Amino acid sequence: MPIKRRSLIWHKYNALLRYVMMHTATRVFPLYIVNEYPKSGGSWIGEMLSDALHVPFPRNRLPVPGRCILHGHVMQSWNMHNVLLVWRDGRDVLVSQYYHWLFRNDRDNARLVDICRRDLNFSDYEDVRANLPAFMEYVYERKRHPRMSWADFVDRWVDCASCVHVRYEEMRSTPVEELCRIASRLGGKELDPGDAANIVDAHAFEKLSGRLAGEENTRSFMRKGMVGDWNNYFSKEARELFHGYAGAALVKLGYETDDAWLYEREPETT
């Protein structure tokens, strides 16, 4: 069901309230913080964690002070506790950003799309492969939505020893094991693997979207649910540009060990 479009004032108030709660109340209620760079899978993981810990996850509505999960894209760490950091390959993140920023979907992104289309003014938004280098420069140089890049976020949080870390890719490949680990580390709850499997099944891409993973719907917030989709869109120019912006961050997170990925054969296009 489409999300009701909210006013700009509502969005700003919601963001401010969440920011204050994250930095002042994580030991009072407690709060559990799912922190990610946008389009890394944090919303999906937060929903499953909500079921695992039996606490509310106030998405797309104002949070009420009390025990709950808060989802955000936060750079400042002062007085924050119970933090889950969600990581995803920055190349896949960029492709997901392209679609979320430039195509309207069912998650109240119309204002964002209007701004980005006005700024970029591509002649053919469907030509992702051709547009991706210019879009990448927009994301990494302008830093408007949000005011940081994926590489900035990695540099800020990758060494956080007090945080629990999880990769989107591992949540896709071994979701039951990862959900049990997160529930234990973050909430101190030993989750039964059978219960975890039921939670994972309830939040499977296929059930939530009505499509198989890899089947694309550009008008859906859950566009494709695919790992490694960047290979379908990155030209040689895009690879080299991303390496300049965020190649070191790929290595820091272990997505690459060196720059050999720059020289791998690109898939043939039709």
C-alpha positions in Angstrom: 0.0 0.0 0.0 1.4 3.4 -0.9 2.7 5.6 2.0 0.7 8.8 2.5 2.8 11.8 1.4 3.9 13.8 4.4 4.7 17.5 4.7 8.2 18.8 4.8 7.6 20.0 8.3 6.5 16.5 9.4 9.7 15.0 8.0 11.9 17.5 9.7 10.2 17.1 13.0 10.3 13.3 12.7 14.1 13.4 12.0 14.8 15.8 14.9 12.8 13.7 17.3 14.6 10.5 16.3 18.0 12.3 16.5 17.3 13.5 20.0 16.0 10.1 21.2 19.0 8.3 19.7 21.5 10.5 21.5 19.8 10.9 24.8 17.6 7.9 25.6 19.3 4.7 24.5 19.9 3.6 28.1 16.6 4.8 29.5 14.1 2.7 27.7 16.2 1.0 26.1 16.3 1.9 22.4 17.8 -0.2 19.7 19.3 1.8 16.9 19.6 0.4 13.3 22.1 2.7 11.6 23.0 2.4 8.0 23.9 4.4 4.9 20.6 4.7 2.9 19.6 1.8 0.7 21.6 -0.8 2.7 18.7 -2.9 3.9 18.3 -1.4 7.3 14.5 -1.2 7.1 14.2 -4.9 6.2 16.5 -5.9 9.0 14.8 -3.6 11.5 11.5 -5.3 10.8 12.9 -8.7 11.5 14.7 -7.5 14.6 11.4 -6.0 15.8 9.8 -9.4 15.7 12.8 -11.1 17.2 13.0 -8.8 20.2 9.2 -8.2 20.5 9.6 -4.4 20.4 7.9 -1.8 18.1 9.6 -0.5 15.0 7.9 2.9 14.3 8.5 3.2 10.6 7.0 6.0 8.6 5.4 7.5 11.7 6.5 9.5 14.7 8.3 7.5 17.4 6.7 7.4 20.9 9.2 7.5 23.8 9.6 4.0 25.0 11.3 0.7 24.3 11.5 0.4 20.4 13.8 0.2 17.4 14.9 3.4 15.7 16.2 3.4 12.2 18.5 6.2 11.0 21.5 7.4 9.0 23.6 8.9 11.7 27.2 10.1 11.7 27.5 11.4 15.3 28.0 8.7 17.9 28.0 10.6 21.2 25.9 8.9 23.9 24.6 6.2 21.6 24.3 2.6 22.7 22.7 -0.6 21.4 23.7 0.2 17.8 23.4 -2.2 14.9 25.4 -1.1 11.9 24.1 -2.4 8.6 26.6 -2.7 5.7 26.1 -3.3 2.0 28.4 -3.2 -1.0 28.6 0.5 -1.9 28.3 -0.3 -5.6 25.0 -2.0 -5.1 24.0 0.9 -2.8 24.7 3.4 -5.6 22.5 1.5 -8.1 19.7 1.4 -5.5 20.1 5.1 -4.8 19.8 5.8 -8.5 16.4 4.2 -8.7 15.2 5.6 -5.4 16.3 9.1 -6.2 15.1 9.3 -9.8 12.0 7.1 -10.0 8.9 7.6 -7.8 8.0 4.6 -5.8 5.5 3.5 -3.0 7.5 5.1 -0.2 6.8 8.8 -0.3 9.9 9.7 -2.3 8.2 12.2 -4.7 9.9 15.3 -3.3 13.3 13.6 -3.5 12.8 12.6 -7.1 11.6 16.1 -8.1 14.8 17.6 -6.6 17.2 15.1 -8.1 15.6 15.2 -11.5 15.8 19.0 -11.5 19.4 18.9 -10.5 20.5 16.2 -13.0 18.1 16.7 -15.9 19.1 13.5 -17.7 17.5 13.1 -21.2 16.7 9.4 -20.6 16.5 8.3 -16.9 16.1 4.7 -18.0 19.6 4.6 -19.4 21.2 3.8 -16.0 24.5 2.6 -17.4 25.2 5.8 -19.3 24.0 8.1 -16.5 25.7 6.4 -13.6 29.0 8.2 -13.7 27.3 11.6 -13.6 24.9 10.4 -10.9 27.9 9.1 -8.9 29.6 12.5 -9.1 26.4 14.1 -7.9 26.2 11.8 -4.9 29.8 12.0 -3.9 30.4 15.7 -4.7 27.1 17.3 -3.8 26.3 15.2 -0.8 22.7 16.4 -0.4 20.6 13.3 0.3 22.1 12.7 2.8 24.9 15.1 3.5 27.5 12.3 3.5 28.7 9.6 1.1 28.9 5.9 1.5 32.6 6.2 1.9 32.2 8.9 4.6 29.9 6.5 6.5 32.3 3.6 6.2 35.2 5.7 7.5 33.2 6.9 10.4 31.8 3.6 11.6 33.8 0.7 10.3 36.0 0.5 13.5 33.2 0.9 16.0 34.0 -1.9 18.5 30.9 -1.3 20.7 28.5 -1.7 17.8 27.1 -4.9 16.4 27.8 -5.2 12.6 25.9 -7.1 10.0 26.1 -7.3 6.2 23.1 -7.2 3.9 24.7 -9.9 1.8 25.0 -12.2 4.8 21.4 -11.5 5.8 20.5 -12.7 2.4 22.6 -15.8 2.4 22.4 -17.0 6.0 19.5 -15.0 7.5 18.5 -17.3 10.4 22.1 -17.5 11.7 22.6 -13.8 11.4 19.3 -12.9 13.0 20.0 -15.2 16.0 23.5 -13.6 16.4 22.1 -10.0 16.2 19.3 -10.8 18.7 21.9 -12.2 21.1 24.5 -9.5 20.8 22.1 -6.5 20.7 19.2 -7.6 22.8 20.7 -10.3 25.0 18.0 -12.7 23.8 18.8 -16.3 22.7 16.5 -16.7 19.7 15.3 -20.2 18.9 16.4 -21.0 15.3 12.9 -22.2 14.5 11.4 -18.9 15.6 14.1 -17.1 13.6 13.3 -19.1 10.5 9.6 -18.2 10.8 10.5 -14.5 11.1 12.8 -14.7 8.1 10.1 -16.4 6.1 7.6 -13.8 7.0 9.9 -11.0 5.8 11.2 -12.8 2.7 11.5 -10.6 -0.4 9.1 -12.9 -2.3 6.4 -12.6 0.3 6.7 -8.8 0.8 7.0 -7.9 -2.9 5.1 -10.6 -4.6 8.1 -11.2 -6.9 11.1 -13.4 -7.0 14.4 -11.9 -6.0 15.9 -10.4 -9.2 12.6 -9.6 -10.7 12.6 -5.8 -11.0 9.9 -3.3 -10.3 11.3 0.3 -10.5 8.2 1.7 -9.0 8.6 -0.3 -5.8 10.8 0.6 -2.7 11.7 -3.1 -2.8 13.0 -2.8 -6.4 14.9 -6.0 -7.0 16.3 -7.7 -3.8 19.5 -8.8 -5.6 23.1 -9.0 -4.5 25.7 -7.9 -7.0 23.3 -6.0 -9.3 26.0 -3.3 -9.8 27.7 -5.6 -12.3 24.8 -5.0 -14.7 25.2 -1.2 -14.7 28.9 -0.3 -14.1 30.8 0.7 -17.2 34.6 0.9 -17.2 34.2 4.7 -16.5 31.9 4.0 -13.6 34.3 1.4 -12.1 37.2 3.8 -12.3 35.2 6.7 -10.9 33.9 4.6 -8.0 37.4 3.3 -7.3 38.5 6.9 -6.9 35.7 7.8 -4.6 35.3 4.7 -2.5 37.8 2.0 -3.5 39.5 2.2 -0.2 36.2 1.7 1.6 35.4 -1.4 -0.4 38.7 -2.9 0.9 38.1 -1.7 4.5 34.8 -3.6 4.6 36.2 -6.6 2.8 34.1 -6.4 -0.3 37.4 -6.4 -2.3 41.0 -7.2 -1.4 42.6 -5.0 -4.1 41.7 -3.2 -7.3 41.4 -6.3 -9.5 37.7 -5.8 -9.8 38.4 -2.8 -12.0 39.8 -5.0 -14.7 37.3 -7.8 -14.7 35.4 -8.4 -17.9 32.1 -6.4 -18.0 28.9 -8.3 -18.9 27.9 -7.9 -22.6 25.0 -5.4 -23.1 22.4 -5.5 -25.8 
